[in-house]
Amino acid sequence: MKFSRFRDALAAGAAVLSMTATVLVPAPAYAQFGGIVYDPSNYSQNILTAARTLEQINNQIKSLQNEATSLINQAKNLTTLPLTVLAPLQAQIRQTQQLLAQAQRMAYDVQQIQTQFAAQYKNIDLTAPQKALVAGAEDRWKTSVGAFEDALKVQAGVVGNIEGARTSMNELVTASQSATGALQAAQAGNQLLALQSQQLSDLTAMMASIGRAQSLDAAQRAAAQEQGREQLRRFLTPGTGYKPGNASMFRN
């Protein structure tokens, strides 16, 4: 009888110890609500993953924006200048060339200059009759006067091109200042250089025409001096110089 009571007491103590152990053991870090298991550690990990993914998406968006900006800038740099002054500049150069081509009596040609200059100025036949010498002198004088006239025409043409050059320069400077890209700025600069080249060609043509006139005038004076000495020699040579004679001023 005592043994059975002792056995019952042991069983009751074991049950109490089992319940105490169950209470003392820590519960796992999750809970269940309506059939859904909530794990705090897993939830925080998911939040970190979502944040990293969002950051990657933002970086990709910024990269795409930078690429779009770069493409826009490249498109601007490849945009051509809507203004060109090449045609009027070429027209001005052709006008100056036409004025040079109108050179009287002795053109701007090396072979023609060699032939005509030798005939008119270098190889003068001082043994020719007086009438031929006078005609040659007159011909050289006309060539010299024509050269000065040609120079004046070229100078007038160059002065006339100044207004066109001013207009072109204003248009190009305005286009350069409002250029949207590197290509437009470069094209405006190239056309400004073309304008300077046109002005230099006008200046070259003007100096060439003035130099031509001065050279022909100097050659004419040198030939006149040589011919004058020959004519004076003839005049002073006994028997072949001046002989007085009767002159009739009025006809009967």
Rosetta constraint file for C-alpha pairs under 8 A:
AtomPair CA 1 CA 5 HARMONIC 6.52 0.50
AtomPair CA 2 CA 6 HARMONIC 6.24 0.50
AtomPair CA 3 CA 7 HARMONIC 6.17 0.50
AtomPair CA 4 CA 8 HARMONIC 6.19 0.50
AtomPair CA 5 CA 9 HARMONIC 6.21 0.50
AtomPair CA 6 CA 10 HARMONIC 6.25 0.50
AtomPair CA 7 CA 11 HARMONIC 6.26 0.50
AtomPair CA 8 CA 12 HARMONIC 6.20 0.50
AtomPair CA 9 CA 13 HARMONIC 6.21 0.50
AtomPair CA 10 CA 14 HARMONIC 6.15 0.50
AtomPair CA 11 CA 15 HARMONIC 6.25 0.50
AtomPair CA 12 CA 16 HARMONIC 6.31 0.50
AtomPair CA 13 CA 17 HARMONIC 6.14 0.50
AtomPair CA 14 CA 18 HARMONIC 6.08 0.50
AtomPair CA 15 CA 19 HARMONIC 6.29 0.50
AtomPair CA 16 CA 20 HARMONIC 6.17 0.50
AtomPair CA 17 CA 21 HARMONIC 6.14 0.50
AtomPair CA 18 CA 22 HARMONIC 6.27 0.50
AtomPair CA 19 CA 23 HARMONIC 6.37 0.50
AtomPair CA 20 CA 24 HARMONIC 6.24 0.50
AtomPair CA 21 CA 25 HARMONIC 6.22 0.50
AtomPair CA 29 CA 39 HARMONIC 6.66 0.50
AtomPair CA 29 CA 40 HARMONIC 7.23 0.50
AtomPair CA 30 CA 37 HARMONIC 6.80 0.50
AtomPair CA 30 CA 38 HARMONIC 5.38 0.50
AtomPair CA 30 CA 39 HARMONIC 4.71 0.50
AtomPair CA 30 CA 40 HARMONIC 6.79 0.50
AtomPair CA 31 CA 37 HARMONIC 5.77 0.50
AtomPair CA 31 CA 38 HARMONIC 5.34 0.50
AtomPair CA 31 CA 39 HARMONIC 7.08 0.50
AtomPair CA 32 CA 36 HARMONIC 5.47 0.50
AtomPair CA 32 CA 37 HARMONIC 4.47 0.50
AtomPair CA 32 CA 38 HARMONIC 6.13 0.50
AtomPair CA 33 CA 37 HARMONIC 6.49 0.50
AtomPair CA 33 CA 38 HARMONIC 7.58 0.50
AtomPair CA 38 CA 43 HARMONIC 7.96 0.50
AtomPair CA 39 CA 43 HARMONIC 6.23 0.50
AtomPair CA 40 CA 44 HARMONIC 6.29 0.50
AtomPair CA 41 CA 45 HARMONIC 6.33 0.50
AtomPair CA 42 CA 46 HARMONIC 6.28 0.50
AtomPair CA 43 CA 47 HARMONIC 6.38 0.50
AtomPair CA 44 CA 48 HARMONIC 6.36 0.50
AtomPair CA 45 CA 49 HARMONIC 6.29 0.50
AtomPair CA 46 CA 50 HARMONIC 6.18 0.50
AtomPair CA 47 CA 51 HARMONIC 6.21 0.50
AtomPair CA 48 CA 52 HARMONIC 6.25 0.50
AtomPair CA 49 CA 53 HARMONIC 6.21 0.50
AtomPair CA 50 CA 54 HARMONIC 6.14 0.50
AtomPair CA 51 CA 55 HARMONIC 6.20 0.50
AtomPair CA 52 CA 56 HARMONIC 6.28 0.50
AtomPair CA 53 CA 57 HARMONIC 6.29 0.50
AtomPair CA 54 CA 58 HARMONIC 6.21 0.50
AtomPair CA 55 CA 59 HARMONIC 6.22 0.50
AtomPair CA 56 CA 60 HARMONIC 6.21 0.50
AtomPair CA 57 CA 61 HARMONIC 6.18 0.50
AtomPair CA 58 CA 62 HARMONIC 6.24 0.50
AtomPair CA 59 CA 63 HARMONIC 6.14 0.50
AtomPair CA 60 CA 64 HARMONIC 6.15 0.50
AtomPair CA 61 CA 65 HARMONIC 6.18 0.50
AtomPair CA 62 CA 66 HARMONIC 6.19 0.50
AtomPair CA 63 CA 67 HARMONIC 6.22 0.50
AtomPair CA 64 CA 68 HARMONIC 6.12 0.50
AtomPair CA 65 CA 69 HARMONIC 6.19 0.50
AtomPair CA 66 CA 70 HARMONIC 6.11 0.50
AtomPair CA 67 CA 71 HARMONIC 6.15 0.50
AtomPair CA 68 CA 72 HARMONIC 6.20 0.50
AtomPair CA 69 CA 73 HARMONIC 6.21 0.50
AtomPair CA 70 CA 74 HARMONIC 6.11 0.50
AtomPair CA 71 CA 75 HARMONIC 6.10 0.50
AtomPair CA 72 CA 76 HARMONIC 6.28 0.50
AtomPair CA 73 CA 77 HARMONIC 6.14 0.50
AtomPair CA 73 CA 181 HARMONIC 7.57 0.50
AtomPair CA 74 CA 78 HARMONIC 6.20 0.50
AtomPair CA 75 CA 79 HARMONIC 6.29 0.50
AtomPair CA 76 CA 180 HARMONIC 5.90 0.50
AtomPair CA 76 CA 181 HARMONIC 4.84 0.50
AtomPair CA 76 CA 182 HARMONIC 7.69 0.50
AtomPair CA 77 CA 180 HARMONIC 7.15 0.50
AtomPair CA 77 CA 181 HARMONIC 3.99 0.50
AtomPair CA 77 CA 182 HARMONIC 4.79 0.50
AtomPair CA 77 CA 183 HARMONIC 5.23 0.50
AtomPair CA 77 CA 184 HARMONIC 7.27 0.50
AtomPair CA 78 CA 181 HARMONIC 7.01 0.50
AtomPair CA 78 CA 182 HARMONIC 7.48 0.50
AtomPair CA 78 CA 183 HARMONIC 5.70 0.50
AtomPair CA 78 CA 184 HARMONIC 7.88 0.50
AtomPair CA 79 CA 180 HARMONIC 7.72 0.50
AtomPair CA 79 CA 181 HARMONIC 6.76 0.50
AtomPair CA 79 CA 183 HARMONIC 6.41 0.50
AtomPair CA 79 CA 184 HARMONIC 6.53 0.50
AtomPair CA 80 CA 183 HARMONIC 6.21 0.50
AtomPair CA 80 CA 184 HARMONIC 5.39 0.50
AtomPair CA 80 CA 187 HARMONIC 7.65 0.50
AtomPair CA 81 CA 175 HARMONIC 7.76 0.50
AtomPair CA 81 CA 179 HARMONIC 7.66 0.50
AtomPair CA 81 CA 183 HARMONIC 7.47 0.50
AtomPair CA 81 CA 184 HARMONIC 4.65 0.50
AtomPair CA 81 CA 185 HARMONIC 7.86 0.50
AtomPair CA 81 CA 187 HARMONIC 6.47 0.50
AtomPair CA 81 CA 188 HARMONIC 7.18 0.50
AtomPair CA 83 CA 172 HARMONIC 7.66 0.50
AtomPair CA 83 CA 175 HARMONIC 7.37 0.50
AtomPair CA 84 CA 191 HARMONIC 7.40 0.50
AtomPair CA 85 CA 89 HARMONIC 6.29 0.50
AtomPair CA 85 CA 168 HARMONIC 6.36 0.50
AtomPair CA 85 CA 191 HARMONIC 7.02 0.50
AtomPair CA 86 CA 90 HARMONIC 6.09 0.50
AtomPair CA 86 CA 191 HARMONIC 7.32 0.50
AtomPair CA 86 CA 194 HARMONIC 7.77 0.50
AtomPair CA 87 CA 91 HARMONIC 6.19 0.50
AtomPair CA 88 CA 92 HARMONIC 6.22 0.50
AtomPair CA 88 CA 164 HARMONIC 7.83 0.50
AtomPair CA 89 CA 93 HARMONIC 6.32 0.50
AtomPair CA 89 CA 165 HARMONIC 7.94 0.50
AtomPair CA 89 CA 194 HARMONIC 7.90 0.50
AtomPair CA 89 CA 195 HARMONIC 6.83 0.50
AtomPair CA 89 CA 198 HARMONIC 6.56 0.50
AtomPair CA 90 CA 94 HARMONIC 6.14 0.50
AtomPair CA 91 CA 95 HARMONIC 6.19 0.50
AtomPair CA 92 CA 96 HARMONIC 6.38 0.50
AtomPair CA 92 CA 161 HARMONIC 6.52 0.50
AtomPair CA 92 CA 198 HARMONIC 7.83 0.50
AtomPair CA 93 CA 97 HARMONIC 6.23 0.50
AtomPair CA 93 CA 198 HARMONIC 6.57 0.50
AtomPair CA 93 CA 201 HARMONIC 7.49 0.50
AtomPair CA 93 CA 202 HARMONIC 7.36 0.50
AtomPair CA 94 CA 98 HARMONIC 6.12 0.50
AtomPair CA 95 CA 99 HARMONIC 6.37 0.50
AtomPair CA 95 CA 157 HARMONIC 7.53 0.50
AtomPair CA 96 CA 100 HARMONIC 6.34 0.50
AtomPair CA 96 CA 154 HARMONIC 6.73 0.50
AtomPair CA 96 CA 157 HARMONIC 6.51 0.50
AtomPair CA 96 CA 158 HARMONIC 7.27 0.50
AtomPair CA 96 CA 202 HARMONIC 6.86 0.50
AtomPair CA 96 CA 205 HARMONIC 7.37 0.50
AtomPair CA 97 CA 101 HARMONIC 6.12 0.50
AtomPair CA 98 CA 102 HARMONIC 6.37 0.50
AtomPair CA 99 CA 103 HARMONIC 7.21 0.50
AtomPair CA 99 CA 150 HARMONIC 7.68 0.50
AtomPair CA 99 CA 153 HARMONIC 6.91 0.50
AtomPair CA 99 CA 154 HARMONIC 5.95 0.50
AtomPair CA 99 CA 157 HARMONIC 7.73 0.50
AtomPair CA 100 CA 108 HARMONIC 7.49 0.50
AtomPair CA 100 CA 150 HARMONIC 7.62 0.50
AtomPair CA 100 CA 154 HARMONIC 7.00 0.50
AtomPair CA 100 CA 205 HARMONIC 7.55 0.50
AtomPair CA 100 CA 209 HARMONIC 7.71 0.50
AtomPair CA 101 CA 107 HARMONIC 7.04 0.50
AtomPair CA 101 CA 108 HARMONIC 7.42 0.50
AtomPair CA 102 CA 107 HARMONIC 7.79 0.50
AtomPair CA 102 CA 150 HARMONIC 7.55 0.50
AtomPair CA 103 CA 107 HARMONIC 5.32 0.50
AtomPair CA 103 CA 108 HARMONIC 7.32 0.50
AtomPair CA 103 CA 146 HARMONIC 7.85 0.50
AtomPair CA 103 CA 147 HARMONIC 7.10 0.50
AtomPair CA 103 CA 150 HARMONIC 5.86 0.50
AtomPair CA 104 CA 143 HARMONIC 7.19 0.50
AtomPair CA 104 CA 146 HARMONIC 5.81 0.50
AtomPair CA 104 CA 147 HARMONIC 6.71 0.50
AtomPair CA 104 CA 150 HARMONIC 7.15 0.50
AtomPair CA 105 CA 143 HARMONIC 6.07 0.50
AtomPair CA 105 CA 146 HARMONIC 7.54 0.50
AtomPair CA 106 CA 112 HARMONIC 7.16 0.50
AtomPair CA 106 CA 113 HARMONIC 6.45 0.50
AtomPair CA 106 CA 116 HARMONIC 7.13 0.50
AtomPair CA 106 CA 143 HARMONIC 7.38 0.50
AtomPair CA 107 CA 112 HARMONIC 6.94 0.50
AtomPair CA 107 CA 113 HARMONIC 7.05 0.50
AtomPair CA 108 CA 112 HARMONIC 7.87 0.50
AtomPair CA 108 CA 113 HARMONIC 7.30 0.50
AtomPair CA 109 CA 113 HARMONIC 5.98 0.50
AtomPair CA 110 CA 114 HARMONIC 6.20 0.50
AtomPair CA 111 CA 115 HARMONIC 6.30 0.50
AtomPair CA 112 CA 116 HARMONIC 5.89 0.50
AtomPair CA 113 CA 117 HARMONIC 5.45 0.50
AtomPair CA 113 CA 118 HARMONIC 7.95 0.50
AtomPair CA 114 CA 118 HARMONIC 6.00 0.50
AtomPair CA 115 CA 119 HARMONIC 6.31 0.50
AtomPair CA 116 CA 120 HARMONIC 6.00 0.50
AtomPair CA 117 CA 121 HARMONIC 5.46 0.50
AtomPair CA 117 CA 122 HARMONIC 6.66 0.50
AtomPair CA 118 CA 122 HARMONIC 4.62 0.50
AtomPair CA 118 CA 123 HARMONIC 5.57 0.50
AtomPair CA 119 CA 123 HARMONIC 5.40 0.50
AtomPair CA 119 CA 124 HARMONIC 6.68 0.50
AtomPair CA 120 CA 124 HARMONIC 6.41 0.50
AtomPair CA 120 CA 136 HARMONIC 7.25 0.50
AtomPair CA 120 CA 140 HARMONIC 6.76 0.50
AtomPair CA 121 CA 140 HARMONIC 7.80 0.50
AtomPair CA 121 CA 219 HARMONIC 6.61 0.50
AtomPair CA 121 CA 220 HARMONIC 7.03 0.50
AtomPair CA 121 CA 223 HARMONIC 5.88 0.50
AtomPair CA 122 CA 223 HARMONIC 7.77 0.50
AtomPair CA 126 CA 133 HARMONIC 7.23 0.50
AtomPair CA 126 CA 227 HARMONIC 6.82 0.50
AtomPair CA 126 CA 230 HARMONIC 6.81 0.50
AtomPair CA 128 CA 132 HARMONIC 6.06 0.50
AtomPair CA 128 CA 133 HARMONIC 6.42 0.50
AtomPair CA 129 CA 133 HARMONIC 6.40 0.50
AtomPair CA 130 CA 134 HARMONIC 6.23 0.50
AtomPair CA 130 CA 231 HARMONIC 7.77 0.50
AtomPair CA 131 CA 135 HARMONIC 6.19 0.50
AtomPair CA 132 CA 136 HARMONIC 6.10 0.50
AtomPair CA 133 CA 137 HARMONIC 6.22 0.50
AtomPair CA 133 CA 227 HARMONIC 7.48 0.50
AtomPair CA 134 CA 138 HARMONIC 6.18 0.50
AtomPair CA 135 CA 139 HARMONIC 6.12 0.50
AtomPair CA 136 CA 140 HARMONIC 6.26 0.50
AtomPair CA 137 CA 141 HARMONIC 6.21 0.50
AtomPair CA 137 CA 220 HARMONIC 7.93 0.50
AtomPair CA 137 CA 223 HARMONIC 7.97 0.50
AtomPair CA 137 CA 224 HARMONIC 6.66 0.50
AtomPair CA 138 CA 142 HARMONIC 6.23 0.50
AtomPair CA 139 CA 143 HARMONIC 6.33 0.50
AtomPair CA 140 CA 144 HARMONIC 6.26 0.50
AtomPair CA 140 CA 220 HARMONIC 5.86 0.50
AtomPair CA 141 CA 145 HARMONIC 6.18 0.50
AtomPair CA 141 CA 217 HARMONIC 7.89 0.50
AtomPair CA 141 CA 220 HARMONIC 6.52 0.50
AtomPair CA 142 CA 146 HARMONIC 5.95 0.50
AtomPair CA 143 CA 147 HARMONIC 6.18 0.50
AtomPair CA 143 CA 216 HARMONIC 7.43 0.50
AtomPair CA 144 CA 148 HARMONIC 6.55 0.50
AtomPair CA 144 CA 213 HARMONIC 6.36 0.50
AtomPair CA 144 CA 216 HARMONIC 5.44 0.50
AtomPair CA 144 CA 217 HARMONIC 5.09 0.50
AtomPair CA 144 CA 220 HARMONIC 6.89 0.50
AtomPair CA 145 CA 149 HARMONIC 6.35 0.50
AtomPair CA 145 CA 213 HARMONIC 7.94 0.50
AtomPair CA 145 CA 217 HARMONIC 7.93 0.50
AtomPair CA 146 CA 150 HARMONIC 6.12 0.50
AtomPair CA 147 CA 151 HARMONIC 6.20 0.50
AtomPair CA 147 CA 209 HARMONIC 7.52 0.50
AtomPair CA 147 CA 212 HARMONIC 6.76 0.50
AtomPair CA 147 CA 213 HARMONIC 4.59 0.50
AtomPair CA 147 CA 216 HARMONIC 7.31 0.50
AtomPair CA 148 CA 152 HARMONIC 6.30 0.50
AtomPair CA 148 CA 210 HARMONIC 7.27 0.50
AtomPair CA 148 CA 213 HARMONIC 5.11 0.50
AtomPair CA 148 CA 214 HARMONIC 7.87 0.50
AtomPair CA 149 CA 153 HARMONIC 6.35 0.50
AtomPair CA 150 CA 154 HARMONIC 6.32 0.50
AtomPair CA 150 CA 209 HARMONIC 6.89 0.50
AtomPair CA 151 CA 155 HARMONIC 6.16 0.50
AtomPair CA 151 CA 206 HARMONIC 6.87 0.50
AtomPair CA 151 CA 209 HARMONIC 4.73 0.50
AtomPair CA 151 CA 210 HARMONIC 5.38 0.50
AtomPair CA 151 CA 213 HARMONIC 6.80 0.50
AtomPair CA 152 CA 156 HARMONIC 6.13 0.50
AtomPair CA 153 CA 157 HARMONIC 6.23 0.50
AtomPair CA 154 CA 158 HARMONIC 6.20 0.50
AtomPair CA 154 CA 205 HARMONIC 7.28 0.50
AtomPair CA 154 CA 206 HARMONIC 5.88 0.50
AtomPair CA 154 CA 209 HARMONIC 7.05 0.50
AtomPair CA 155 CA 159 HARMONIC 6.19 0.50
AtomPair CA 155 CA 206 HARMONIC 5.77 0.50
AtomPair CA 156 CA 160 HARMONIC 6.14 0.50
AtomPair CA 157 CA 161 HARMONIC 6.37 0.50
AtomPair CA 158 CA 162 HARMONIC 6.77 0.50
AtomPair CA 158 CA 202 HARMONIC 5.81 0.50
AtomPair CA 158 CA 203 HARMONIC 7.53 0.50
AtomPair CA 158 CA 206 HARMONIC 7.34 0.50
AtomPair CA 159 CA 163 HARMONIC 7.96 0.50
AtomPair CA 160 CA 164 HARMONIC 7.70 0.50
AtomPair CA 161 CA 165 HARMONIC 6.17 0.50
AtomPair CA 162 CA 166 HARMONIC 6.16 0.50
AtomPair CA 163 CA 167 HARMONIC 6.31 0.50
AtomPair CA 164 CA 168 HARMONIC 6.19 0.50
AtomPair CA 165 CA 169 HARMONIC 6.02 0.50
AtomPair CA 165 CA 195 HARMONIC 6.94 0.50
AtomPair CA 165 CA 199 HARMONIC 7.84 0.50
AtomPair CA 166 CA 170 HARMONIC 6.27 0.50
AtomPair CA 167 CA 171 HARMONIC 6.31 0.50
AtomPair CA 168 CA 172 HARMONIC 6.14 0.50
AtomPair CA 168 CA 195 HARMONIC 7.71 0.50
AtomPair CA 169 CA 173 HARMONIC 6.06 0.50
AtomPair CA 169 CA 192 HARMONIC 6.86 0.50
AtomPair CA 169 CA 195 HARMONIC 7.48 0.50
AtomPair CA 170 CA 174 HARMONIC 6.14 0.50
AtomPair CA 171 CA 175 HARMONIC 6.15 0.50
AtomPair CA 172 CA 176 HARMONIC 5.98 0.50
AtomPair CA 172 CA 188 HARMONIC 5.80 0.50
AtomPair CA 172 CA 189 HARMONIC 7.96 0.50
AtomPair CA 172 CA 191 HARMONIC 7.31 0.50
AtomPair CA 172 CA 192 HARMONIC 6.72 0.50
AtomPair CA 173 CA 177 HARMONIC 6.20 0.50
AtomPair CA 173 CA 188 HARMONIC 7.47 0.50
AtomPair CA 174 CA 178 HARMONIC 6.34 0.50
AtomPair CA 175 CA 179 HARMONIC 5.93 0.50
AtomPair CA 175 CA 185 HARMONIC 7.96 0.50
AtomPair CA 175 CA 188 HARMONIC 6.76 0.50
AtomPair CA 176 CA 184 HARMONIC 7.09 0.50
AtomPair CA 176 CA 185 HARMONIC 5.25 0.50
AtomPair CA 176 CA 188 HARMONIC 5.43 0.50
AtomPair CA 176 CA 189 HARMONIC 7.31 0.50
AtomPair CA 177 CA 185 HARMONIC 7.88 0.50
AtomPair CA 179 CA 184 HARMONIC 5.44 0.50
AtomPair CA 179 CA 185 HARMONIC 5.56 0.50
AtomPair CA 180 CA 184 HARMONIC 6.72 0.50
AtomPair CA 180 CA 185 HARMONIC 7.82 0.50
AtomPair CA 181 CA 185 HARMONIC 6.48 0.50
AtomPair CA 182 CA 186 HARMONIC 6.08 0.50
AtomPair CA 183 CA 187 HARMONIC 6.09 0.50
AtomPair CA 184 CA 188 HARMONIC 6.13 0.50
AtomPair CA 185 CA 189 HARMONIC 6.21 0.50
AtomPair CA 186 CA 190 HARMONIC 6.14 0.50
AtomPair CA 187 CA 191 HARMONIC 6.23 0.50
AtomPair CA 188 CA 192 HARMONIC 6.26 0.50
AtomPair CA 189 CA 193 HARMONIC 6.34 0.50
AtomPair CA 190 CA 194 HARMONIC 6.27 0.50
AtomPair CA 191 CA 195 HARMONIC 6.18 0.50
AtomPair CA 192 CA 196 HARMONIC 6.35 0.50
AtomPair CA 193 CA 197 HARMONIC 6.19 0.50
AtomPair CA 194 CA 198 HARMONIC 6.22 0.50
AtomPair CA 195 CA 199 HARMONIC 6.32 0.50
AtomPair CA 196 CA 200 HARMONIC 6.12 0.50
AtomPair CA 197 CA 201 HARMONIC 6.13 0.50
AtomPair CA 198 CA 202 HARMONIC 6.29 0.50
AtomPair CA 199 CA 203 HARMONIC 6.18 0.50
AtomPair CA 200 CA 204 HARMONIC 6.03 0.50
AtomPair CA 201 CA 205 HARMONIC 6.09 0.50
AtomPair CA 202 CA 206 HARMONIC 6.14 0.50
AtomPair CA 203 CA 207 HARMONIC 6.16 0.50
AtomPair CA 204 CA 208 HARMONIC 6.03 0.50
AtomPair CA 205 CA 209 HARMONIC 6.17 0.50
AtomPair CA 206 CA 210 HARMONIC 6.23 0.50
AtomPair CA 207 CA 211 HARMONIC 5.95 0.50
AtomPair CA 208 CA 212 HARMONIC 6.00 0.50
AtomPair CA 209 CA 213 HARMONIC 6.25 0.50
AtomPair CA 210 CA 214 HARMONIC 6.19 0.50
AtomPair CA 211 CA 215 HARMONIC 5.96 0.50
AtomPair CA 212 CA 216 HARMONIC 6.12 0.50
AtomPair CA 213 CA 217 HARMONIC 6.05 0.50
AtomPair CA 214 CA 218 HARMONIC 6.06 0.50
AtomPair CA 215 CA 219 HARMONIC 6.10 0.50
AtomPair CA 216 CA 220 HARMONIC 5.97 0.50
AtomPair CA 217 CA 221 HARMONIC 6.21 0.50
AtomPair CA 218 CA 222 HARMONIC 6.18 0.50
AtomPair CA 219 CA 223 HARMONIC 6.11 0.50
AtomPair CA 220 CA 224 HARMONIC 6.01 0.50
AtomPair CA 221 CA 225 HARMONIC 6.14 0.50
AtomPair CA 222 CA 226 HARMONIC 6.44 0.50
AtomPair CA 223 CA 227 HARMONIC 6.06 0.50
AtomPair CA 224 CA 228 HARMONIC 5.73 0.50
AtomPair CA 225 CA 229 HARMONIC 6.26 0.50
AtomPair CA 226 CA 230 HARMONIC 6.54 0.50
AtomPair CA 227 CA 231 HARMONIC 6.15 0.50
AtomPair CA 228 CA 232 HARMONIC 6.02 0.50
AtomPair CA 229 CA 233 HARMONIC 6.08 0.50
AtomPair CA 230 CA 234 HARMONIC 6.25 0.50
AtomPair CA 231 CA 235 HARMONIC 6.15 0.50
AtomPair CA 232 CA 236 HARMONIC 6.17 0.50
AtomPair CA 233 CA 237 HARMONIC 5.98 0.50
AtomPair CA 234 CA 240 HARMONIC 6.49 0.50
AtomPair CA 234 CA 241 HARMONIC 5.77 0.50
AtomPair CA 235 CA 240 HARMONIC 6.87 0.50
AtomPair CA 235 CA 241 HARMONIC 4.01 0.50
AtomPair CA 235 CA 242 HARMONIC 5.96 0.50
AtomPair CA 236 CA 240 HARMONIC 7.84 0.50
AtomPair CA 236 CA 241 HARMONIC 5.54 0.50
AtomPair CA 236 CA 242 HARMONIC 7.90 0.50
AtomPair CA 237 CA 241 HARMONIC 5.52 0.50
